[in-house]
Amino acid sequence: MTDTTPLHVDQVEYDNLAQPAVALMLETQHNDSESAVHRHRKGQLVVAYCGGIVCTGEDGVWMVPSGFGVWIPGGIEHSNRVTANGQVCFLFIEPGAASLPDHCCTLALSPLILQLILHLSSHAQDYPAGSRISRLAGVLLEELELAPTEQLYLPLPASGSLRAIARALAQDPGNRATMASWARQVAMSERSLARLIKAETGLTFGQWRKQWQIIVALQSLAEGQSVQRTAEALGYESVSSFISMFRKTLGTSPARYLRETQASAVGNRSI
């Protein structure tokens, strides 16, 4: 996958606060140092206001374009990486404060939710119960419970053989090797490899690789790369073939996606 700039901030004090929701906006210049794999007592919503974020957990990779967030329940180990042009906010949610999924997922966030998180992050986070900020946090959590999930997720297999294939694709997302070729590389029959991939990811090999390409494509577009350069990086012989795959998977063209995310980024920077 393309290079990303890691995130870093001392999140312990926010994790220890008893308030139902606390928000921390990360300044762009702070995107140059990050702890690796970590976990929180609180649940964490990682929100992209500009650029994109890639969240990696034990079982999968989640892509967070501008205007989306990845929800990470408390206690789950993960690492977050943001594109170089990224602007990120962390929203820490007290266990039991909201009815949110018990697994990691990407959420589509409404303009109201994005504004409420920004507003919350601009105030002291040790707000008292019953205060105006406390009531605002309550509205935010109610709205979050209604946020739809998006399929911007790549399941990561557990077996060593499949992890080796995943690492190879991460290093070279344009690799177009057939499943027969991958089977030879991991010393398995093609049929056995197909069964293993289906059992561990719930997807066929072709579906799994396409989902990987979508994750890489979204990250590349979020970084400001052109559609043509993104298509080339993924090994497509023509831009039209890449656009067709993108539209079939996400229901929109890369150009429209770029327009919408760039408009979102400009709007959020002006807040």
DOBAMI-30565 format. One record per residue (C-alpha): residue number from 0; residue in three letters; x, y, z. Coordinates in steps of 0.02 Angstrom, whole numbers, plus 50000, padded with zeros to 5 digits. Example, Ala and Ser with C-alpha at 12.3 -4.5 7.8 and 13.67 -1.06 7.14 Angstrom:
BEGIN
<0 ALA <50615 49775 50390>>;
<1 SER <50684 49947 50357>>;
END
This chain:
BEGIN
<0 MET <50000 50000 50000>>;
<1 THR <50055 50179 49978>>;
<2 ASP <50154 50264 50115>>;
<3 THR <50059 50343 50256>>;
<4 THR <50110 50456 50396>>;
<5 PRO <50080 50385 50570>>;
<6 LEU <49977 50469 50705>>;
<7 HIS <50032 50504 50882>>;
<8 VAL <49956 50585 51033>>;
<9 ASP <49956 50546 51218>>;
<10 GLN <49781 50474 51231>>;
<11 VAL <49792 50403 51408>>;
<12 GLU <49718 50556 51495>>;
<13 TYR <49569 50555 51376>>;
<14 ASP <49543 50369 51400>>;
<15 ASN <49539 50393 51589>>;
<16 LEU <49405 50528 51590>>;
<17 ALA <49234 50471 51651>>;
<18 GLN <49134 50583 51533>>;
<19 PRO <49025 50485 51410>>;
<20 ALA <49112 50561 51258>>;
<21 VAL <49274 50660 51242>>;
<22 ALA <49350 50724 51082>>;
<23 LEU <49528 50764 51031>>;
<24 MET <49570 50852 50868>>;
<25 LEU <49742 50807 50803>>;
<26 GLU <49839 50950 50727>>;
<27 THR <49911 50909 50556>>;
<28 GLN <50089 50943 50612>>;
<29 HIS <50071 50806 50743>>;
<30 ASN <50049 50670 50613>>;
<31 ASP <50232 50622 50617>>;
<32 SER <50245 50506 50767>>;
<33 GLU <50131 50365 50824>>;
<34 SER <50130 50222 50944>>;
<35 ALA <50111 50056 50858>>;
<36 VAL <49978 49931 50909>>;
<37 HIS <49879 49989 51061>>;
<38 ARG <49708 49977 51144>>;
<39 HIS <49592 50089 51244>>;
<40 ARG <49476 50065 51391>>;
<41 LYS <49347 50173 51303>>;
<42 GLY <49282 50140 51130>>;
<43 GLN <49363 50251 51000>>;
<44 LEU <49292 50329 50842>>;
<45 VAL <49432 50387 50728>>;
<46 VAL <49363 50522 50613>>;
<47 ALA <49442 50585 50452>>;
<48 TYR <49406 50769 50417>>;
<49 CYS <49533 50778 50277>>;
<50 GLY <49632 50644 50187>>;
<51 GLY <49607 50466 50247>>;
<52 ILE <49649 50342 50384>>;
<53 VAL <49693 50158 50378>>;
<54 CYS <49653 50063 50537>>;
<55 THR <49728 49890 50558>>;
<56 GLY <49665 49765 50686>>;
<57 GLU <49699 49583 50716>>;
<58 ASP <49562 49526 50596>>;
<59 GLY <49557 49660 50463>>;
<60 VAL <49597 49827 50385>>;
<61 TRP <49472 49971 50381>>;
<62 MET <49485 50121 50264>>;
<63 VAL <49419 50287 50327>>;
<64 PRO <49397 50419 50189>>;
<65 SER <49356 50600 50228>>;
<66 GLY <49186 50613 50310>>;
<67 PHE <49191 50437 50381>>;
<68 GLY <49249 50361 50545>>;
<69 VAL <49309 50191 50601>>;
<70 TRP <49231 50128 50762>>;
<71 ILE <49346 50026 50876>>;
<72 PRO <49264 49952 51032>>;
<73 GLY <49359 49963 51195>>;
<74 GLY <49493 49832 51226>>;
<75 ILE <49527 49791 51043>>;
<76 GLU <49708 49807 50987>>;
<77 HIS <49734 49915 50833>>;
<78 SER <49846 50040 50748>>;
<79 ASN <49797 50195 50650>>;
<80 ARG <49889 50277 50507>>;
<81 VAL <49838 50436 50420>>;
<82 THR <49879 50497 50245>>;
<83 ALA <50006 50638 50240>>;
<84 ASN <49870 50768 50205>>;
<85 GLY <49757 50702 50342>>;
<86 GLN <49663 50793 50480>>;
<87 VAL <49597 50678 50614>>;
<88 CYS <49488 50684 50770>>;
<89 PHE <49477 50549 50904>>;
<90 LEU <49311 50527 50993>>;
<91 PHE <49324 50420 51149>>;
<92 ILE <49160 50344 51208>>;
<93 GLU <49130 50273 51381>>;
<94 PRO <49079 50089 51381>>;
<95 GLY <48890 50076 51385>>;
<96 ALA <48862 50259 51342>>;
<97 ALA <48795 50220 51168>>;
<98 SER <48726 50070 51075>>;
<99 LEU <48866 50046 50949>>;
<100 PRO <48928 49887 50865>>;
<101 ASP <49033 49764 50966>>;
<102 HIS <49155 49748 50821>>;
<103 CYS <49263 49865 50718>>;
<104 CYS <49174 49947 50571>>;
<105 THR <49175 50100 50459>>;
<106 LEU <49033 50222 50490>>;
<107 ALA <48965 50353 50368>>;
<108 LEU <48951 50513 50471>>;
<109 SER <48820 50646 50439>>;
<110 PRO <48867 50831 50430>>;
<111 LEU <48780 50852 50599>>;
<112 ILE <48888 50718 50681>>;
<113 LEU <49047 50792 50606>>;
<114 GLN <49000 50965 50670>>;
<115 LEU <48955 50901 50843>>;
<116 ILE <49122 50810 50860>>;
<117 LEU <49216 50967 50806>>;
<118 HIS <49118 51073 50928>>;
<119 LEU <49148 50951 51070>>;
<120 SER <49335 50946 51034>>;
<121 SER <49347 51136 51054>>;
<122 HIS <49291 51131 51237>>;
<123 ALA <49366 51067 51399>>;
<124 GLN <49337 50880 51407>>;
<125 ASP <49309 50868 51595>>;
<126 TYR <49137 50946 51577>>;
<127 PRO <49014 50917 51720>>;
<128 ALA <48860 50808 51704>>;
<129 GLY <48705 50908 51658>>;
<130 SER <48804 51049 51577>>;
<131 ARG <48771 51114 51402>>;
<132 ILE <48922 51017 51336>>;
<133 SER <48860 50860 51422>>;
<134 ARG <48692 50879 51335>>;
<135 LEU <48781 50908 51169>>;
<136 ALA <48880 50747 51196>>;
<137 GLY <48716 50657 51227>>;
<138 VAL <48644 50716 51062>>;
<139 LEU <48804 50665 50974>>;
<140 LEU <48795 50488 51044>>;
<141 GLU <48612 50472 50995>>;
<142 GLU <48654 50524 50817>>;
<143 LEU <48802 50404 50810>>;
<144 GLU <48687 50259 50851>>;
<145 LEU <48597 50294 50685>>;
<146 ALA <48754 50305 50577>>;
<147 PRO <48756 50174 50438>>;
<148 THR <48903 50056 50416>>;
<149 GLU <49003 50050 50254>>;
<150 GLN <49091 49902 50173>>;
<151 LEU <49264 49983 50175>>;
<152 TYR <49341 49831 50257>>;
<153 LEU <49467 49699 50210>>;
<154 PRO <49461 49539 50316>>;
<155 LEU <49635 49477 50361>>;
<156 PRO <49657 49288 50367>>;
<157 ALA <49735 49202 50517>>;
<158 SER <49839 49068 50431>>;
<159 GLY <50022 49098 50396>>;
<160 SER <50005 49056 50212>>;
<161 LEU <49867 49182 50181>>;
<162 ARG <49955 49314 50286>>;
<163 ALA <50106 49292 50172>>;
<164 ILE <49996 49328 50021>>;
<165 ALA <49921 49479 50109>>;
<166 ARG <50096 49548 50147>>;
<167 ALA <50147 49523 49966>>;
<168 LEU <49993 49616 49903>>;
<169 ALA <50024 49756 50028>>;
<170 GLN <50200 49778 49959>>;
<171 ASP <50143 49765 49778>>;
<172 PRO <49956 49801 49759>>;
<173 GLY <49974 49792 49570>>;
<174 ASN <50024 49608 49578>>;
<175 ARG <49908 49517 49456>>;
<176 ALA <49968 49340 49492>>;
<177 THR <49834 49206 49473>>;
<178 MET <49773 49099 49616>>;
<179 ALA <49866 48952 49538>>;
<180 SER <50027 49053 49551>>;
<181 TRP <49992 49101 49732>>;
<182 ALA <49953 48919 49772>>;
<183 ARG <50124 48865 49707>>;
<184 GLN <50209 49001 49810>>;
<185 VAL <50130 48941 49972>>;
<186 ALA <50147 48756 49929>>;
<187 MET <49962 48718 49918>>;
<188 SER <49845 48655 49785>>;
<189 GLU <49737 48786 49701>>;
<190 ARG <49579 48703 49767>>;
<191 SER <49646 48698 49946>>;
<192 LEU <49696 48881 49937>>;
<193 ALA <49524 48929 49872>>;
<194 ARG <49439 48835 50014>>;
<195 LEU <49554 48913 50145>>;
<196 ILE <49525 49090 50083>>;
<197 LYS <49337 49065 50082>>;
<198 ALA <49339 48988 50256>>;
<199 GLU <49445 49126 50335>>;
<200 THR <49379 49281 50246>>;
<201 GLY <49205 49232 50184>>;
<202 LEU <49259 49290 50010>>;
<203 THR <49324 49208 49853>>;
<204 PHE <49504 49248 49807>>;
<205 GLY <49444 49368 49670>>;
<206 GLN <49327 49458 49790>>;
<207 TRP <49460 49469 49924>>;
<208 ARG <49590 49541 49805>>;
<209 LYS <49463 49665 49733>>;
<210 GLN <49422 49724 49909>>;
<211 TRP <49608 49748 49941>>;
<212 GLN <49619 49852 49782>>;
<213 ILE <49473 49960 49839>>;
<214 ILE <49560 49994 50005>>;
<215 VAL <49721 50042 49915>>;
<216 ALA <49627 50146 49785>>;
<217 LEU <49533 50244 49918>>;
<218 GLN <49693 50277 50012>>;
<219 SER <49780 50334 49853>>;
<220 LEU <49636 50450 49804>>;
<221 ALA <49627 50519 49981>>;
<222 GLU <49811 50565 49967>>;
<223 GLY <49772 50666 49811>>;
<224 GLN <49838 50544 49681>>;
<225 SER <49757 50552 49509>>;
<226 VAL <49639 50418 49448>>;
<227 GLN <49763 50370 49312>>;
<228 ARG <49909 50352 49433>>;
<229 THR <49800 50251 49552>>;
<230 ALA <49747 50135 49411>>;
<231 GLU <49929 50110 49360>>;
<232 ALA <49982 50072 49539>>;
<233 LEU <49850 49936 49546>>;
<234 GLY <49910 49856 49385>>;
<235 TYR <49763 49902 49274>>;
<236 GLU <49805 49910 49088>>;
<237 SER <49676 50046 49059>>;
<238 VAL <49598 50182 49166>>;
<239 SER <49425 50132 49103>>;
<240 SER <49445 49956 49174>>;
<241 PHE <49490 50029 49344>>;
<242 ILE <49343 50151 49339>>;
<243 SER <49224 50009 49295>>;
<244 MET <49286 49905 49444>>;
<245 PHE <49273 50056 49560>>;
<246 ARG <49096 50099 49504>>;
<247 LYS <49034 49919 49518>>;
<248 THR <49104 49905 49694>>;
<249 LEU <49060 50074 49769>>;
<250 GLY <48921 50133 49655>>;
<251 THR <49010 50291 49600>>;
<252 SER <49156 50341 49490>>;
<253 PRO <49327 50389 49560>>;
<254 ALA <49305 50565 49490>>;
<255 ARG <49142 50590 49582>>;
<256 TYR <49218 50517 49739>>;
<257 LEU <49363 50640 49725>>;
<258 ARG <49245 50788 49703>>;
<259 GLU <49141 50739 49854>>;
<260 THR <49288 50706 49970>>;
<261 GLN <49379 50864 49916>>;
<262 ALA <49221 50967 49946>>;
<263 SER <49205 50886 50117>>;
<264 ALA <49386 50924 50159>>;
<265 VAL <49370 51106 50107>>;
<266 GLY <49209 51126 50207>>;
<267 ASN <49281 51050 50364>>;
<268 ARG <49442 51153 50355>>;
<269 SER <49336 51311 50348>>;
<270 ILE <49239 51270 50506>>;
END
